Amino acid sequence: LSLHGVGLSLGSADGLDERHLNRLRGLVERFAPGLVSEHVAWSASSGTHYADLLPLPYTEEALTAVCRNVEMMQDRLGRRILVENASSCLRYRHSTIPEWEFIAAIAERTGCGILCDVNNVFVSACNHGFDARRYLRSLPREHIGEIHLAGHRLQKFDDGRSIRIDDHGSRVSREVWALYAEALALFGCLPTLIEWDTEVPALGVLLEEAAQAQTLMNTEFARARAA
């Protein structure tokens, strides 16, 4: 069982919502999940909660705030958590730390694990022009505890520009499957979740996606045994 959070707002400069955190602790104590994770993003400010996972400026100040919140979450839950890289359609001009170094630094400073969302890496790489494979290679293997996959859509605008949006509403793309195979080679065969939250298809389609992930894991397992 994996417990995956979307609303704790680990990137909030205001700190964590005590009520939310205590309710989360109650869930963890009741269900004893094998993995607990939350996003490196912010979704609340001054008591107002937003229906999205908003990107952070990748600065030392933001890193300090996230690490403080991760440590508080781990202390309250009495366990190591995983932090997930969120997708983004924009970035801040005053960011000074590459995203992959920011994620790695959180794990190194707090001892938490990393939930590597391969689709989010691909989406953000396309939107911002960085190398998705370099991102994966820069993450500390010993901290990776889970992988996520999902579908996304390409949004085109009248002026010729386009962005990719992580909407969890379609099959995993060919490019993301290829990146997933590379992640398995780098990190090993880890628990993998395929997220599909909108436009949910027939069960057979979901089973096909799961089978594709299993096939790639079997291939990597065989390769690793033969090496």
Steps between C-alpha positions, in 0.01 A plus 500: 500500500629844402359823646550791261426857607411797280405775746758538777686776313857404585622813321299743711701773673220509762590152624272200508132500594490333843146371456579347162819345633327348804225353283766354273671344801169340595473343153855370517442348843175340387611350167879459554591558133830376368574835335390857581566779252427865428586748224775761489259783426282752678121511505416721799583850621365707790228245567380482139528167320528477121384214280839447339860406570683826436872515414767637731785738431811285525698714741687436823222674693235271350720196559534589868121536533429167328759316711352647818154380396624154398674458835184606683291253298743216565520581871121513534443178308797325660623370167693577185291648219552529124486835321377518142616734226195688369454602136499869409403728215698800626818575688631798693768731364672519837540122540867417557496121549417244226188307592678164517760643740220652710323163533826320577591759765169449682571128530861551605417761767194331651562129437168468316455291188408608148193401303617548142208589275642422157211662315548820700871501414415467130223763507715758681801423277291569190349817646830645622756359259719290729623144447266246663768231502748730669233560766469128571875444503541782754266349759662301784416135436508407869212741572259386225214301653217505246421595140187657351381498139206676339366641177515867401365719223653751262329840512559712188436875476405723208841669499676168436617440855413186691530348847455152638253455786514215750129417498503123575240453227658277235741215438864538596680646198766315302763751616409453865516121467853538360594728788349249746722226358799725562381570856480126568855456372618778731298428814401136474152344496301710746129519590333677208160669487324603179272796576180544295259745661295654215329347196542161668479225233381141510679266738667321209690816404627545856612137510688548172687796648586300811619211283730733306660619824540139615660403168759776532571400861542136398741604224707709743498223761631251244766747381616569854525126580705438189737790564 
